[in-house]
Amino acid sequence: MLTAIVALVLALLQTAPPVRTFAGVITDSECADGNHSGMHMGDTAAECAKACVDYHQATLLLYDGTTSRRLDDQKAATPFAGQKVTVVGTLDDATGVITVKSIAAAK
């Protein structure tokens, strides 16, 4: 019985995704490629992203220049809308969602 429990714990530890650092810009699902020119929802990328969230039920994403990934912590991402950031967290490969540990403005 103890061997089975130890094996289960080891299996669970091995399947946990690694904490990684992601870089990109906080955008929204209406403008997933970071281009806000088609939406006309504000004068800046930040205004557009926030308006798309407020009025179109969009979600905030991290766009790295190639791929957009949804962020699980929308509240933490909101102050960084339209900005280049560094996100520390884990990526669920199946869903493409980043579980956010921290977000900071890019240096």
Phi and psi in radians as a Rosetta constraint file:
Dihedral C 1 N 2 CA 2 C 2 CIRCULARHARMONIC -1.075 0.35
Dihedral N 2 CA 2 C 2 N 3 CIRCULARHARMONIC -0.666 0.35
Dihedral C 2 N 3 CA 3 C 3 CIRCULARHARMONIC -1.106 0.35
Dihedral N 3 CA 3 C 3 N 4 CIRCULARHARMONIC -0.705 0.35
Dihedral C 3 N 4 CA 4 C 4 CIRCULARHARMONIC -1.140 0.35
Dihedral N 4 CA 4 C 4 N 5 CIRCULARHARMONIC -0.692 0.35
Dihedral C 4 N 5 CA 5 C 5 CIRCULARHARMONIC -1.156 0.35
Dihedral N 5 CA 5 C 5 N 6 CIRCULARHARMONIC -0.774 0.35
Dihedral C 5 N 6 CA 6 C 6 CIRCULARHARMONIC -1.082 0.35
Dihedral N 6 CA 6 C 6 N 7 CIRCULARHARMONIC -0.739 0.35
Dihedral C 6 N 7 CA 7 C 7 CIRCULARHARMONIC -1.107 0.35
Dihedral N 7 CA 7 C 7 N 8 CIRCULARHARMONIC -0.707 0.35
Dihedral C 7 N 8 CA 8 C 8 CIRCULARHARMONIC -1.132 0.35
Dihedral N 8 CA 8 C 8 N 9 CIRCULARHARMONIC -0.778 0.35
Dihedral C 8 N 9 CA 9 C 9 CIRCULARHARMONIC -1.080 0.35
Dihedral N 9 CA 9 C 9 N 10 CIRCULARHARMONIC -0.769 0.35
Dihedral C 9 N 10 CA 10 C 10 CIRCULARHARMONIC -1.108 0.35
Dihedral N 10 CA 10 C 10 N 11 CIRCULARHARMONIC -0.691 0.35
Dihedral C 10 N 11 CA 11 C 11 CIRCULARHARMONIC -1.122 0.35
Dihedral N 11 CA 11 C 11 N 12 CIRCULARHARMONIC -0.737 0.35
Dihedral C 11 N 12 CA 12 C 12 CIRCULARHARMONIC -1.134 0.35
Dihedral N 12 CA 12 C 12 N 13 CIRCULARHARMONIC -0.692 0.35
Dihedral C 12 N 13 CA 13 C 13 CIRCULARHARMONIC -1.143 0.35
Dihedral N 13 CA 13 C 13 N 14 CIRCULARHARMONIC -0.615 0.35
Dihedral C 13 N 14 CA 14 C 14 CIRCULARHARMONIC -1.281 0.35
Dihedral N 14 CA 14 C 14 N 15 CIRCULARHARMONIC -0.433 0.35
Dihedral C 14 N 15 CA 15 C 15 CIRCULARHARMONIC -1.570 0.35
Dihedral N 15 CA 15 C 15 N 16 CIRCULARHARMONIC -0.164 0.35
Dihedral C 15 N 16 CA 16 C 16 CIRCULARHARMONIC -1.175 0.35
Dihedral N 16 CA 16 C 16 N 17 CIRCULARHARMONIC 2.251 0.35
Dihedral C 16 N 17 CA 17 C 17 CIRCULARHARMONIC -1.166 0.35
Dihedral N 17 CA 17 C 17 N 18 CIRCULARHARMONIC 2.561 0.35
Dihedral C 17 N 18 CA 18 C 18 CIRCULARHARMONIC -1.286 0.35
Dihedral N 18 CA 18 C 18 N 19 CIRCULARHARMONIC 2.607 0.35
Dihedral C 18 N 19 CA 19 C 19 CIRCULARHARMONIC -1.259 0.35
Dihedral N 19 CA 19 C 19 N 20 CIRCULARHARMONIC 2.273 0.35
Dihedral C 19 N 20 CA 20 C 20 CIRCULARHARMONIC -2.285 0.35
Dihedral N 20 CA 20 C 20 N 21 CIRCULARHARMONIC 2.929 0.35
Dihedral C 20 N 21 CA 21 C 21 CIRCULARHARMONIC -1.946 0.35
Dihedral N 21 CA 21 C 21 N 22 CIRCULARHARMONIC 2.264 0.35
Dihedral C 21 N 22 CA 22 C 22 CIRCULARHARMONIC -2.072 0.35
Dihedral N 22 CA 22 C 22 N 23 CIRCULARHARMONIC 2.486 0.35
Dihedral C 22 N 23 CA 23 C 23 CIRCULARHARMONIC -2.158 0.35
Dihedral N 23 CA 23 C 23 N 24 CIRCULARHARMONIC 2.520 0.35
Dihedral C 23 N 24 CA 24 C 24 CIRCULARHARMONIC 2.937 0.35
Dihedral N 24 CA 24 C 24 N 25 CIRCULARHARMONIC -2.797 0.35
Dihedral C 24 N 25 CA 25 C 25 CIRCULARHARMONIC -2.043 0.35
Dihedral N 25 CA 25 C 25 N 26 CIRCULARHARMONIC 2.476 0.35
Dihedral C 25 N 26 CA 26 C 26 CIRCULARHARMONIC -1.409 0.35
Dihedral N 26 CA 26 C 26 N 27 CIRCULARHARMONIC 2.043 0.35
Dihedral C 26 N 27 CA 27 C 27 CIRCULARHARMONIC -2.229 0.35
Dihedral N 27 CA 27 C 27 N 28 CIRCULARHARMONIC -2.862 0.35
Dihedral C 27 N 28 CA 28 C 28 CIRCULARHARMONIC -2.281 0.35
Dihedral N 28 CA 28 C 28 N 29 CIRCULARHARMONIC 2.893 0.35
Dihedral C 28 N 29 CA 29 C 29 CIRCULARHARMONIC -1.209 0.35
Dihedral N 29 CA 29 C 29 N 30 CIRCULARHARMONIC -0.300 0.35
Dihedral C 29 N 30 CA 30 C 30 CIRCULARHARMONIC -1.366 0.35
Dihedral N 30 CA 30 C 30 N 31 CIRCULARHARMONIC -0.463 0.35
Dihedral C 30 N 31 CA 31 C 31 CIRCULARHARMONIC -2.225 0.35
Dihedral N 31 CA 31 C 31 N 32 CIRCULARHARMONIC 0.991 0.35
Dihedral C 31 N 32 CA 32 C 32 CIRCULARHARMONIC -1.060 0.35
Dihedral N 32 CA 32 C 32 N 33 CIRCULARHARMONIC -0.407 0.35
Dihedral C 32 N 33 CA 33 C 33 CIRCULARHARMONIC -1.630 0.35
Dihedral N 33 CA 33 C 33 N 34 CIRCULARHARMONIC 0.185 0.35
Dihedral C 33 N 34 CA 34 C 34 CIRCULARHARMONIC 1.403 0.35
Dihedral N 34 CA 34 C 34 N 35 CIRCULARHARMONIC 0.010 0.35
Dihedral C 34 N 35 CA 35 C 35 CIRCULARHARMONIC -1.668 0.35
Dihedral N 35 CA 35 C 35 N 36 CIRCULARHARMONIC 1.905 0.35
Dihedral C 35 N 36 CA 36 C 36 CIRCULARHARMONIC -1.705 0.35
Dihedral N 36 CA 36 C 36 N 37 CIRCULARHARMONIC 0.067 0.35
Dihedral C 36 N 37 CA 37 C 37 CIRCULARHARMONIC -1.145 0.35
Dihedral N 37 CA 37 C 37 N 38 CIRCULARHARMONIC -0.480 0.35
Dihedral C 37 N 38 CA 38 C 38 CIRCULARHARMONIC -1.418 0.35
Dihedral N 38 CA 38 C 38 N 39 CIRCULARHARMONIC -0.298 0.35
Dihedral C 38 N 39 CA 39 C 39 CIRCULARHARMONIC -1.539 0.35
Dihedral N 39 CA 39 C 39 N 40 CIRCULARHARMONIC -0.603 0.35
Dihedral C 39 N 40 CA 40 C 40 CIRCULARHARMONIC 0.964 0.35
Dihedral N 40 CA 40 C 40 N 41 CIRCULARHARMONIC 0.784 0.35
Dihedral C 40 N 41 CA 41 C 41 CIRCULARHARMONIC -1.811 0.35
Dihedral N 41 CA 41 C 41 N 42 CIRCULARHARMONIC 0.257 0.35
Dihedral C 41 N 42 CA 42 C 42 CIRCULARHARMONIC 2.809 0.35
Dihedral N 42 CA 42 C 42 N 43 CIRCULARHARMONIC 2.970 0.35
Dihedral C 42 N 43 CA 43 C 43 CIRCULARHARMONIC -1.417 0.35
Dihedral N 43 CA 43 C 43 N 44 CIRCULARHARMONIC -0.325 0.35
Dihedral C 43 N 44 CA 44 C 44 CIRCULARHARMONIC -2.232 0.35
Dihedral N 44 CA 44 C 44 N 45 CIRCULARHARMONIC 2.877 0.35
Dihedral C 44 N 45 CA 45 C 45 CIRCULARHARMONIC -1.051 0.35
Dihedral N 45 CA 45 C 45 N 46 CIRCULARHARMONIC -0.667 0.35
Dihedral C 45 N 46 CA 46 C 46 CIRCULARHARMONIC -1.122 0.35
Dihedral N 46 CA 46 C 46 N 47 CIRCULARHARMONIC -0.792 0.35
Dihedral C 46 N 47 CA 47 C 47 CIRCULARHARMONIC -1.092 0.35
Dihedral N 47 CA 47 C 47 N 48 CIRCULARHARMONIC -0.721 0.35
Dihedral C 47 N 48 CA 48 C 48 CIRCULARHARMONIC -1.131 0.35
Dihedral N 48 CA 48 C 48 N 49 CIRCULARHARMONIC -0.837 0.35
Dihedral C 48 N 49 CA 49 C 49 CIRCULARHARMONIC -1.053 0.35
Dihedral N 49 CA 49 C 49 N 50 CIRCULARHARMONIC -0.787 0.35
Dihedral C 49 N 50 CA 50 C 50 CIRCULARHARMONIC -1.141 0.35
Dihedral N 50 CA 50 C 50 N 51 CIRCULARHARMONIC -0.697 0.35
Dihedral C 50 N 51 CA 51 C 51 CIRCULARHARMONIC -1.172 0.35
Dihedral N 51 CA 51 C 51 N 52 CIRCULARHARMONIC -0.684 0.35
Dihedral C 51 N 52 CA 52 C 52 CIRCULARHARMONIC -1.104 0.35
Dihedral N 52 CA 52 C 52 N 53 CIRCULARHARMONIC -0.653 0.35
Dihedral C 52 N 53 CA 53 C 53 CIRCULARHARMONIC -1.150 0.35
Dihedral N 53 CA 53 C 53 N 54 CIRCULARHARMONIC -0.810 0.35
Dihedral C 53 N 54 CA 54 C 54 CIRCULARHARMONIC -1.208 0.35
Dihedral N 54 CA 54 C 54 N 55 CIRCULARHARMONIC -0.717 0.35
Dihedral C 54 N 55 CA 55 C 55 CIRCULARHARMONIC -1.843 0.35
Dihedral N 55 CA 55 C 55 N 56 CIRCULARHARMONIC -0.331 0.35
Dihedral C 55 N 56 CA 56 C 56 CIRCULARHARMONIC -2.093 0.35
Dihedral N 56 CA 56 C 56 N 57 CIRCULARHARMONIC 0.159 0.35
Dihedral C 56 N 57 CA 57 C 57 CIRCULARHARMONIC 0.956 0.35
Dihedral N 57 CA 57 C 57 N 58 CIRCULARHARMONIC 0.558 0.35
Dihedral C 57 N 58 CA 58 C 58 CIRCULARHARMONIC -1.251 0.35
Dihedral N 58 CA 58 C 58 N 59 CIRCULARHARMONIC 2.824 0.35
Dihedral C 58 N 59 CA 59 C 59 CIRCULARHARMONIC -1.988 0.35
Dihedral N 59 CA 59 C 59 N 60 CIRCULARHARMONIC 2.677 0.35
Dihedral C 59 N 60 CA 60 C 60 CIRCULARHARMONIC -1.409 0.35
Dihedral N 60 CA 60 C 60 N 61 CIRCULARHARMONIC 2.468 0.35
Dihedral C 60 N 61 CA 61 C 61 CIRCULARHARMONIC -2.260 0.35
Dihedral N 61 CA 61 C 61 N 62 CIRCULARHARMONIC 2.827 0.35
Dihedral C 61 N 62 CA 62 C 62 CIRCULARHARMONIC -1.861 0.35
Dihedral N 62 CA 62 C 62 N 63 CIRCULARHARMONIC 2.092 0.35
Dihedral C 62 N 63 CA 63 C 63 CIRCULARHARMONIC -1.908 0.35
Dihedral N 63 CA 63 C 63 N 64 CIRCULARHARMONIC 2.112 0.35
Dihedral C 63 N 64 CA 64 C 64 CIRCULARHARMONIC -1.721 0.35
Dihedral N 64 CA 64 C 64 N 65 CIRCULARHARMONIC 0.199 0.35
Dihedral C 64 N 65 CA 65 C 65 CIRCULARHARMONIC 1.772 0.35
Dihedral N 65 CA 65 C 65 N 66 CIRCULARHARMONIC -0.282 0.35
Dihedral C 65 N 66 CA 66 C 66 CIRCULARHARMONIC -2.281 0.35
Dihedral N 66 CA 66 C 66 N 67 CIRCULARHARMONIC -0.809 0.35
Dihedral C 66 N 67 CA 67 C 67 CIRCULARHARMONIC -2.210 0.35
Dihedral N 67 CA 67 C 67 N 68 CIRCULARHARMONIC 2.455 0.35
Dihedral C 67 N 68 CA 68 C 68 CIRCULARHARMONIC -1.812 0.35
Dihedral N 68 CA 68 C 68 N 69 CIRCULARHARMONIC 2.343 0.35
Dihedral C 68 N 69 CA 69 C 69 CIRCULARHARMONIC -2.255 0.35
Dihedral N 69 CA 69 C 69 N 70 CIRCULARHARMONIC 2.363 0.35
Dihedral C 69 N 70 CA 70 C 70 CIRCULARHARMONIC -1.249 0.35
Dihedral N 70 CA 70 C 70 N 71 CIRCULARHARMONIC 2.542 0.35
Dihedral C 70 N 71 CA 71 C 71 CIRCULARHARMONIC -1.822 0.35
Dihedral N 71 CA 71 C 71 N 72 CIRCULARHARMONIC 2.318 0.35
Dihedral C 71 N 72 CA 72 C 72 CIRCULARHARMONIC -1.256 0.35
Dihedral N 72 CA 72 C 72 N 73 CIRCULARHARMONIC -0.476 0.35
Dihedral C 72 N 73 CA 73 C 73 CIRCULARHARMONIC -1.825 0.35
Dihedral N 73 CA 73 C 73 N 74 CIRCULARHARMONIC 1.509 0.35
Dihedral C 73 N 74 CA 74 C 74 CIRCULARHARMONIC -1.148 0.35
Dihedral N 74 CA 74 C 74 N 75 CIRCULARHARMONIC -0.632 0.35
Dihedral C 74 N 75 CA 75 C 75 CIRCULARHARMONIC -1.117 0.35
Dihedral N 75 CA 75 C 75 N 76 CIRCULARHARMONIC -0.738 0.35
Dihedral C 75 N 76 CA 76 C 76 CIRCULARHARMONIC -1.185 0.35
Dihedral N 76 CA 76 C 76 N 77 CIRCULARHARMONIC -0.534 0.35
Dihedral C 76 N 77 CA 77 C 77 CIRCULARHARMONIC -1.395 0.35
Dihedral N 77 CA 77 C 77 N 78 CIRCULARHARMONIC -0.465 0.35
Dihedral C 77 N 78 CA 78 C 78 CIRCULARHARMONIC -0.938 0.35
Dihedral N 78 CA 78 C 78 N 79 CIRCULARHARMONIC -0.797 0.35
Dihedral C 78 N 79 CA 79 C 79 CIRCULARHARMONIC -1.123 0.35
Dihedral N 79 CA 79 C 79 N 80 CIRCULARHARMONIC -0.262 0.35
Dihedral C 79 N 80 CA 80 C 80 CIRCULARHARMONIC -1.795 0.35
Dihedral N 80 CA 80 C 80 N 81 CIRCULARHARMONIC 0.150 0.35
Dihedral C 80 N 81 CA 81 C 81 CIRCULARHARMONIC -0.921 0.35
Dihedral N 81 CA 81 C 81 N 82 CIRCULARHARMONIC 2.300 0.35
Dihedral C 81 N 82 CA 82 C 82 CIRCULARHARMONIC 1.399 0.35
Dihedral N 82 CA 82 C 82 N 83 CIRCULARHARMONIC -0.004 0.35
Dihedral C 82 N 83 CA 83 C 83 CIRCULARHARMONIC -1.873 0.35
Dihedral N 83 CA 83 C 83 N 84 CIRCULARHARMONIC 2.690 0.35
Dihedral C 83 N 84 CA 84 C 84 CIRCULARHARMONIC -1.353 0.35
Dihedral N 84 CA 84 C 84 N 85 CIRCULARHARMONIC 2.317 0.35
Dihedral C 84 N 85 CA 85 C 85 CIRCULARHARMONIC -2.422 0.35
Dihedral N 85 CA 85 C 85 N 86 CIRCULARHARMONIC 2.946 0.35
Dihedral C 85 N 86 CA 86 C 86 CIRCULARHARMONIC -2.082 0.35
Dihedral N 86 CA 86 C 86 N 87 CIRCULARHARMONIC 2.185 0.35
Dihedral C 86 N 87 CA 87 C 87 CIRCULARHARMONIC -1.976 0.35
Dihedral N 87 CA 87 C 87 N 88 CIRCULARHARMONIC 2.264 0.35
Dihedral C 87 N 88 CA 88 C 88 CIRCULARHARMONIC -1.855 0.35
Dihedral N 88 CA 88 C 88 N 89 CIRCULARHARMONIC 2.257 0.35
Dihedral C 88 N 89 CA 89 C 89 CIRCULARHARMONIC 3.084 0.35
Dihedral N 89 CA 89 C 89 N 90 CIRCULARHARMONIC -2.888 0.35
Dihedral C 89 N 90 CA 90 C 90 CIRCULARHARMONIC -2.065 0.35
Dihedral N 90 CA 90 C 90 N 91 CIRCULARHARMONIC 2.562 0.35
Dihedral C 90 N 91 CA 91 C 91 CIRCULARHARMONIC -1.880 0.35
Dihedral N 91 CA 91 C 91 N 92 CIRCULARHARMONIC 2.201 0.35
Dihedral C 91 N 92 CA 92 C 92 CIRCULARHARMONIC -1.500 0.35
Dihedral N 92 CA 92 C 92 N 93 CIRCULARHARMONIC 1.859 0.35
Dihedral C 92 N 93 CA 93 C 93 CIRCULARHARMONIC -1.067 0.35
Dihedral N 93 CA 93 C 93 N 94 CIRCULARHARMONIC -0.551 0.35
Dihedral C 93 N 94 CA 94 C 94 CIRCULARHARMONIC -1.214 0.35
Dihedral N 94 CA 94 C 94 N 95 CIRCULARHARMONIC -0.685 0.35
Dihedral C 94 N 95 CA 95 C 95 CIRCULARHARMONIC -1.809 0.35
Dihedral N 95 CA 95 C 95 N 96 CIRCULARHARMONIC -0.325 0.35
Dihedral C 95 N 96 CA 96 C 96 CIRCULARHARMONIC 1.338 0.35
Dihedral N 96 CA 96 C 96 N 97 CIRCULARHARMONIC 0.250 0.35
Dihedral C 96 N 97 CA 97 C 97 CIRCULARHARMONIC -1.652 0.35
Dihedral N 97 CA 97 C 97 N 98 CIRCULARHARMONIC 2.331 0.35
Dihedral C 97 N 98 CA 98 C 98 CIRCULARHARMONIC -1.626 0.35
Dihedral N 98 CA 98 C 98 N 99 CIRCULARHARMONIC 2.156 0.35
Dihedral C 98 N 99 CA 99 C 99 CIRCULARHARMONIC -1.477 0.35
Dihedral N 99 CA 99 C 99 N 100 CIRCULARHARMONIC 1.978 0.35
Dihedral C 99 N 100 CA 100 C 100 CIRCULARHARMONIC -1.407 0.35
Dihedral N 100 CA 100 C 100 N 101 CIRCULARHARMONIC 2.216 0.35
Dihedral C 100 N 101 CA 101 C 101 CIRCULARHARMONIC -1.680 0.35
Dihedral N 101 CA 101 C 101 N 102 CIRCULARHARMONIC -0.709 0.35
Dihedral C 101 N 102 CA 102 C 102 CIRCULARHARMONIC -2.778 0.35
Dihedral N 102 CA 102 C 102 N 103 CIRCULARHARMONIC 2.685 0.35
Dihedral C 102 N 103 CA 103 C 103 CIRCULARHARMONIC -2.306 0.35
Dihedral N 103 CA 103 C 103 N 104 CIRCULARHARMONIC 2.356 0.35
Dihedral C 103 N 104 CA 104 C 104 CIRCULARHARMONIC -2.469 0.35
Dihedral N 104 CA 104 C 104 N 105 CIRCULARHARMONIC 2.609 0.35
Dihedral C 104 N 105 CA 105 C 105 CIRCULARHARMONIC -1.055 0.35
Dihedral N 105 CA 105 C 105 N 106 CIRCULARHARMONIC 2.432 0.35
Dihedral C 105 N 106 CA 106 C 106 CIRCULARHARMONIC -1.138 0.35
Dihedral N 106 CA 106 C 106 N 107 CIRCULARHARMONIC 2.563 0.35
